[in-house]
Amino acid sequence: NNNNNNNNNNTQNNDDDDDDNTISYSSQNGFVTLVGDAAHAMTPSMGEGCNTALESAVKLVDAFTSLMEQKRRGKTAAAATATATAAIMSQAFRLYGASRPKETIPIQIASALQNGWKQ
């Protein structure tokens, strides 16, 4: 529970900056990204942890798929089977990492508030 409260306190501090770009679930270079409790821990009492983790996994796959489709569109028919590269994976990690916190932070805050966290 202390970890959950600490994560939520850190999130709250970032929200005070009014700059959504400061919160990301990926490293700037795109080599690492966080999914599930590593990115958005919450208390189990709301039953949202697994759902949020699964949604995050889908969002990460969507970012990767979108980039692969863009790459395929730029190829000839013979080369339409584009292969994934480290650069594409890093870009997908950064896209996911920048977009997902906006969707999960309200759930984290609601979870913390329900369990006695004070803003």
PyMOL commands that place a pseudoatom at each C-alpha (Angstrom):
pseudoatom trace, name=CA, resn=ASN, resi=1, chain=A, elem=C, hetatm=0, pos=[0.000, 0.000, 0.000]
pseudoatom trace, name=CA, resn=ASN, resi=2, chain=A, elem=C, hetatm=0, pos=[2.849, 2.393, 0.690]
pseudoatom trace, name=CA, resn=ASN, resi=3, chain=A, elem=C, hetatm=0, pos=[4.117, 1.886, -2.868]
pseudoatom trace, name=CA, resn=ASN, resi=4, chain=A, elem=C, hetatm=0, pos=[0.686, 2.673, -4.274]
pseudoatom trace, name=CA, resn=ASN, resi=5, chain=A, elem=C, hetatm=0, pos=[0.432, 5.843, -2.225]
pseudoatom trace, name=CA, resn=ASN, resi=6, chain=A, elem=C, hetatm=0, pos=[3.938, 6.902, -3.231]
pseudoatom trace, name=CA, resn=ASN, resi=7, chain=A, elem=C, hetatm=0, pos=[3.152, 6.343, -6.901]
pseudoatom trace, name=CA, resn=ASN, resi=8, chain=A, elem=C, hetatm=0, pos=[-0.023, 8.346, -6.610]
pseudoatom trace, name=CA, resn=ASN, resi=9, chain=A, elem=C, hetatm=0, pos=[1.734, 11.150, -4.752]
pseudoatom trace, name=CA, resn=ASN, resi=10, chain=A, elem=C, hetatm=0, pos=[4.342, 11.333, -7.509]
pseudoatom trace, name=CA, resn=THR, resi=11, chain=A, elem=C, hetatm=0, pos=[1.601, 11.382, -10.111]
pseudoatom trace, name=CA, resn=GLN, resi=12, chain=A, elem=C, hetatm=0, pos=[-0.188, 14.166, -8.268]
pseudoatom trace, name=CA, resn=ASN, resi=13, chain=A, elem=C, hetatm=0, pos=[2.987, 16.232, -8.135]
pseudoatom trace, name=CA, resn=ASN, resi=14, chain=A, elem=C, hetatm=0, pos=[3.393, 15.854, -11.884]
pseudoatom trace, name=CA, resn=ASP, resi=15, chain=A, elem=C, hetatm=0, pos=[-0.234, 16.853, -12.447]
pseudoatom trace, name=CA, resn=ASP, resi=16, chain=A, elem=C, hetatm=0, pos=[0.387, 20.118, -10.595]
pseudoatom trace, name=CA, resn=ASP, resi=17, chain=A, elem=C, hetatm=0, pos=[2.798, 21.070, -13.377]
pseudoatom trace, name=CA, resn=ASP, resi=18, chain=A, elem=C, hetatm=0, pos=[-0.135, 21.116, -15.850]
pseudoatom trace, name=CA, resn=ASP, resi=19, chain=A, elem=C, hetatm=0, pos=[2.194, 19.585, -18.430]
pseudoatom trace, name=CA, resn=ASP, resi=20, chain=A, elem=C, hetatm=0, pos=[1.012, 16.157, -19.629]
pseudoatom trace, name=CA, resn=ASN, resi=21, chain=A, elem=C, hetatm=0, pos=[4.259, 15.693, -21.539]
pseudoatom trace, name=CA, resn=THR, resi=22, chain=A, elem=C, hetatm=0, pos=[6.252, 15.321, -18.324]
pseudoatom trace, name=CA, resn=ILE, resi=23, chain=A, elem=C, hetatm=0, pos=[4.642, 11.965, -17.543]
pseudoatom trace, name=CA, resn=SER, resi=24, chain=A, elem=C, hetatm=0, pos=[5.644, 9.012, -19.684]
pseudoatom trace, name=CA, resn=TYR, resi=25, chain=A, elem=C, hetatm=0, pos=[5.695, 5.265, -19.237]
pseudoatom trace, name=CA, resn=SER, resi=26, chain=A, elem=C, hetatm=0, pos=[8.738, 4.924, -21.482]
pseudoatom trace, name=CA, resn=SER, resi=27, chain=A, elem=C, hetatm=0, pos=[12.308, 6.131, -21.434]
pseudoatom trace, name=CA, resn=GLN, resi=28, chain=A, elem=C, hetatm=0, pos=[13.183, 9.065, -23.697]
pseudoatom trace, name=CA, resn=ASN, resi=29, chain=A, elem=C, hetatm=0, pos=[15.266, 6.840, -25.962]
pseudoatom trace, name=CA, resn=GLY, resi=30, chain=A, elem=C, hetatm=0, pos=[12.413, 4.314, -26.235]
pseudoatom trace, name=CA, resn=PHE, resi=31, chain=A, elem=C, hetatm=0, pos=[14.509, 1.368, -25.072]
pseudoatom trace, name=CA, resn=VAL, resi=32, chain=A, elem=C, hetatm=0, pos=[12.289, 0.695, -22.042]
pseudoatom trace, name=CA, resn=THR, resi=33, chain=A, elem=C, hetatm=0, pos=[8.564, 0.958, -21.402]
pseudoatom trace, name=CA, resn=LEU, resi=34, chain=A, elem=C, hetatm=0, pos=[6.381, 0.090, -18.433]
pseudoatom trace, name=CA, resn=VAL, resi=35, chain=A, elem=C, hetatm=0, pos=[3.077, -1.795, -18.525]
pseudoatom trace, name=CA, resn=GLY, resi=36, chain=A, elem=C, hetatm=0, pos=[0.717, -2.871, -15.761]
pseudoatom trace, name=CA, resn=ASP, resi=37, chain=A, elem=C, hetatm=0, pos=[1.534, -2.232, -12.109]
pseudoatom trace, name=CA, resn=ALA, resi=38, chain=A, elem=C, hetatm=0, pos=[5.047, -1.142, -13.052]
pseudoatom trace, name=CA, resn=ALA, resi=39, chain=A, elem=C, hetatm=0, pos=[3.489, 1.836, -14.841]
pseudoatom trace, name=CA, resn=HIS, resi=40, chain=A, elem=C, hetatm=0, pos=[0.244, 2.422, -13.011]
pseudoatom trace, name=CA, resn=ALA, resi=41, chain=A, elem=C, hetatm=0, pos=[-0.031, 0.616, -9.705]
pseudoatom trace, name=CA, resn=MET, resi=42, chain=A, elem=C, hetatm=0, pos=[-3.357, 0.841, -7.935]
pseudoatom trace, name=CA, resn=THR, resi=43, chain=A, elem=C, hetatm=0, pos=[-5.005, -0.787, -4.980]
pseudoatom trace, name=CA, resn=PRO, resi=44, chain=A, elem=C, hetatm=0, pos=[-6.934, -4.013, -5.627]
pseudoatom trace, name=CA, resn=SER, resi=45, chain=A, elem=C, hetatm=0, pos=[-10.184, -2.798, -4.032]
pseudoatom trace, name=CA, resn=MET, resi=46, chain=A, elem=C, hetatm=0, pos=[-11.501, -1.231, -7.257]
pseudoatom trace, name=CA, resn=GLY, resi=47, chain=A, elem=C, hetatm=0, pos=[-10.833, -4.278, -9.428]
pseudoatom trace, name=CA, resn=GLU, resi=48, chain=A, elem=C, hetatm=0, pos=[-9.271, -2.068, -12.114]
pseudoatom trace, name=CA, resn=GLY, resi=49, chain=A, elem=C, hetatm=0, pos=[-5.643, -3.263, -12.019]
pseudoatom trace, name=CA, resn=CYS, resi=50, chain=A, elem=C, hetatm=0, pos=[-5.934, -6.209, -14.405]
pseudoatom trace, name=CA, resn=ASN, resi=51, chain=A, elem=C, hetatm=0, pos=[-8.279, -4.358, -16.760]
pseudoatom trace, name=CA, resn=THR, resi=52, chain=A, elem=C, hetatm=0, pos=[-5.951, -1.369, -16.921]
pseudoatom trace, name=CA, resn=ALA, resi=53, chain=A, elem=C, hetatm=0, pos=[-2.917, -3.599, -17.501]
pseudoatom trace, name=CA, resn=LEU, resi=54, chain=A, elem=C, hetatm=0, pos=[-4.670, -5.425, -20.344]
pseudoatom trace, name=CA, resn=GLU, resi=55, chain=A, elem=C, hetatm=0, pos=[-5.757, -2.114, -21.894]
pseudoatom trace, name=CA, resn=SER, resi=56, chain=A, elem=C, hetatm=0, pos=[-2.162, -0.891, -21.665]
pseudoatom trace, name=CA, resn=ALA, resi=57, chain=A, elem=C, hetatm=0, pos=[-0.897, -4.003, -23.429]
pseudoatom trace, name=CA, resn=VAL, resi=58, chain=A, elem=C, hetatm=0, pos=[-3.435, -3.463, -26.213]
pseudoatom trace, name=CA, resn=LYS, resi=59, chain=A, elem=C, hetatm=0, pos=[-2.435, 0.214, -26.518]
pseudoatom trace, name=CA, resn=LEU, resi=60, chain=A, elem=C, hetatm=0, pos=[1.215, -0.806, -26.843]
pseudoatom trace, name=CA, resn=VAL, resi=61, chain=A, elem=C, hetatm=0, pos=[0.368, -3.351, -29.555]
pseudoatom trace, name=CA, resn=ASP, resi=62, chain=A, elem=C, hetatm=0, pos=[-1.779, -0.710, -31.317]
pseudoatom trace, name=CA, resn=ALA, resi=63, chain=A, elem=C, hetatm=0, pos=[1.153, 1.735, -31.371]
pseudoatom trace, name=CA, resn=PHE, resi=64, chain=A, elem=C, hetatm=0, pos=[3.438, -0.929, -32.824]
pseudoatom trace, name=CA, resn=THR, resi=65, chain=A, elem=C, hetatm=0, pos=[0.856, -2.094, -35.387]
pseudoatom trace, name=CA, resn=SER, resi=66, chain=A, elem=C, hetatm=0, pos=[0.190, 1.455, -36.532]
pseudoatom trace, name=CA, resn=LEU, resi=67, chain=A, elem=C, hetatm=0, pos=[3.895, 2.092, -37.121]
pseudoatom trace, name=CA, resn=MET, resi=68, chain=A, elem=C, hetatm=0, pos=[4.284, -1.203, -38.997]
pseudoatom trace, name=CA, resn=GLU, resi=69, chain=A, elem=C, hetatm=0, pos=[1.315, -0.341, -41.235]
pseudoatom trace, name=CA, resn=GLN, resi=70, chain=A, elem=C, hetatm=0, pos=[2.865, 3.046, -42.003]
pseudoatom trace, name=CA, resn=LYS, resi=71, chain=A, elem=C, hetatm=0, pos=[6.115, 1.304, -42.926]
pseudoatom trace, name=CA, resn=ARG, resi=72, chain=A, elem=C, hetatm=0, pos=[4.316, -1.204, -45.169]
pseudoatom trace, name=CA, resn=ARG, resi=73, chain=A, elem=C, hetatm=0, pos=[2.473, 1.562, -47.033]
pseudoatom trace, name=CA, resn=GLY, resi=74, chain=A, elem=C, hetatm=0, pos=[5.810, 3.019, -48.096]
pseudoatom trace, name=CA, resn=LYS, resi=75, chain=A, elem=C, hetatm=0, pos=[7.008, -0.277, -49.602]
pseudoatom trace, name=CA, resn=THR, resi=76, chain=A, elem=C, hetatm=0, pos=[6.449, -1.922, -52.969]
pseudoatom trace, name=CA, resn=ALA, resi=77, chain=A, elem=C, hetatm=0, pos=[4.141, -4.931, -53.190]
pseudoatom trace, name=CA, resn=ALA, resi=78, chain=A, elem=C, hetatm=0, pos=[7.139, -7.290, -53.227]
pseudoatom trace, name=CA, resn=ALA, resi=79, chain=A, elem=C, hetatm=0, pos=[8.469, -5.786, -50.001]
pseudoatom trace, name=CA, resn=ALA, resi=80, chain=A, elem=C, hetatm=0, pos=[5.108, -5.466, -48.254]
pseudoatom trace, name=CA, resn=THR, resi=81, chain=A, elem=C, hetatm=0, pos=[6.198, -7.769, -45.459]
pseudoatom trace, name=CA, resn=ALA, resi=82, chain=A, elem=C, hetatm=0, pos=[8.009, -5.100, -43.470]
pseudoatom trace, name=CA, resn=THR, resi=83, chain=A, elem=C, hetatm=0, pos=[10.073, -6.393, -40.584]
pseudoatom trace, name=CA, resn=ALA, resi=84, chain=A, elem=C, hetatm=0, pos=[10.142, -4.878, -37.148]
pseudoatom trace, name=CA, resn=THR, resi=85, chain=A, elem=C, hetatm=0, pos=[13.305, -3.026, -36.237]
pseudoatom trace, name=CA, resn=ALA, resi=86, chain=A, elem=C, hetatm=0, pos=[14.652, -1.762, -32.939]
pseudoatom trace, name=CA, resn=ALA, resi=87, chain=A, elem=C, hetatm=0, pos=[13.887, 1.773, -34.151]
pseudoatom trace, name=CA, resn=ILE, resi=88, chain=A, elem=C, hetatm=0, pos=[10.214, 0.914, -34.749]
pseudoatom trace, name=CA, resn=MET, resi=89, chain=A, elem=C, hetatm=0, pos=[9.939, -0.796, -31.362]
pseudoatom trace, name=CA, resn=SER, resi=90, chain=A, elem=C, hetatm=0, pos=[11.497, 2.233, -29.649]
pseudoatom trace, name=CA, resn=GLN, resi=91, chain=A, elem=C, hetatm=0, pos=[9.137, 4.576, -31.462]
pseudoatom trace, name=CA, resn=ALA, resi=92, chain=A, elem=C, hetatm=0, pos=[6.148, 2.423, -30.454]
pseudoatom trace, name=CA, resn=PHE, resi=93, chain=A, elem=C, hetatm=0, pos=[7.342, 2.446, -26.837]
pseudoatom trace, name=CA, resn=ARG, resi=94, chain=A, elem=C, hetatm=0, pos=[7.589, 6.247, -26.912]
pseudoatom trace, name=CA, resn=LEU, resi=95, chain=A, elem=C, hetatm=0, pos=[4.133, 6.652, -28.503]
pseudoatom trace, name=CA, resn=TYR, resi=96, chain=A, elem=C, hetatm=0, pos=[2.539, 4.372, -25.930]
pseudoatom trace, name=CA, resn=GLY, resi=97, chain=A, elem=C, hetatm=0, pos=[4.541, 5.877, -23.070]
pseudoatom trace, name=CA, resn=ALA, resi=98, chain=A, elem=C, hetatm=0, pos=[3.453, 9.419, -23.881]
pseudoatom trace, name=CA, resn=SER, resi=99, chain=A, elem=C, hetatm=0, pos=[-0.227, 8.678, -24.500]
pseudoatom trace, name=CA, resn=ARG, resi=100, chain=A, elem=C, hetatm=0, pos=[-1.195, 6.118, -21.856]
pseudoatom trace, name=CA, resn=PRO, resi=101, chain=A, elem=C, hetatm=0, pos=[-0.749, 8.137, -18.623]
pseudoatom trace, name=CA, resn=LYS, resi=102, chain=A, elem=C, hetatm=0, pos=[-3.605, 10.461, -19.600]
pseudoatom trace, name=CA, resn=GLU, resi=103, chain=A, elem=C, hetatm=0, pos=[-5.932, 7.455, -19.495]
pseudoatom trace, name=CA, resn=THR, resi=104, chain=A, elem=C, hetatm=0, pos=[-4.623, 5.726, -16.378]
pseudoatom trace, name=CA, resn=ILE, resi=105, chain=A, elem=C, hetatm=0, pos=[-3.839, 8.539, -13.960]
pseudoatom trace, name=CA, resn=PRO, resi=106, chain=A, elem=C, hetatm=0, pos=[-7.527, 9.308, -13.238]
pseudoatom trace, name=CA, resn=ILE, resi=107, chain=A, elem=C, hetatm=0, pos=[-8.045, 5.635, -12.334]
pseudoatom trace, name=CA, resn=GLN, resi=108, chain=A, elem=C, hetatm=0, pos=[-4.991, 5.659, -10.061]
pseudoatom trace, name=CA, resn=ILE, resi=109, chain=A, elem=C, hetatm=0, pos=[-6.218, 8.775, -8.291]
pseudoatom trace, name=CA, resn=ALA, resi=110, chain=A, elem=C, hetatm=0, pos=[-9.721, 7.332, -7.827]
pseudoatom trace, name=CA, resn=SER, resi=111, chain=A, elem=C, hetatm=0, pos=[-8.176, 4.157, -6.420]
pseudoatom trace, name=CA, resn=ALA, resi=112, chain=A, elem=C, hetatm=0, pos=[-6.009, 6.101, -3.988]
pseudoatom trace, name=CA, resn=LEU, resi=113, chain=A, elem=C, hetatm=0, pos=[-8.873, 8.350, -2.879]
pseudoatom trace, name=CA, resn=GLN, resi=114, chain=A, elem=C, hetatm=0, pos=[-11.121, 5.356, -2.267]
pseudoatom trace, name=CA, resn=ASN, resi=115, chain=A, elem=C, hetatm=0, pos=[-8.437, 3.989, 0.040]
pseudoatom trace, name=CA, resn=GLY, resi=116, chain=A, elem=C, hetatm=0, pos=[-7.931, 7.099, 2.116]
pseudoatom trace, name=CA, resn=TRP, resi=117, chain=A, elem=C, hetatm=0, pos=[-5.331, 9.054, 0.163]
pseudoatom trace, name=CA, resn=LYS, resi=118, chain=A, elem=C, hetatm=0, pos=[-5.829, 12.793, 0.563]
pseudoatom trace, name=CA, resn=GLN, resi=119, chain=A, elem=C, hetatm=0, pos=[-5.063, 15.195, -2.273]
for i in range(1, 119): cmd.bond("trace and resi %d" % i, "trace and resi %d" % (i + 1))
show_as sticks, trace
zoom trace
